[in-house]
Amino acid sequence: MNKRTMTLNLTEREMQVLDELCVRKGLNKTAVMRQALRLYQAVDSRLEAGDKLVIESDKTKEKSELVVL
């Protein structure tokens, strides 16, 4: 598989979030960004198929539908 290089400009807050995710997940920035792309692709495919994205609280069982633009 050929790889291509990309430069990504992030705000200070976005970079802070990325750094925090790297620490929590024990991954480097490239790995976190790849996971984010796979997640976005999976969510987008399901939404395109007419599915809904719902988050449910384990404690309260309250459900919230997320809207992805």
Secondary structure, 3 states (H helix, E strand, C coil): CCCCCCCCCCCHHHHHHHHHHHHHHCCCHHHHHHHHHHHHHHHHHHHHCCCCEEEECCCCCCEEEECCC
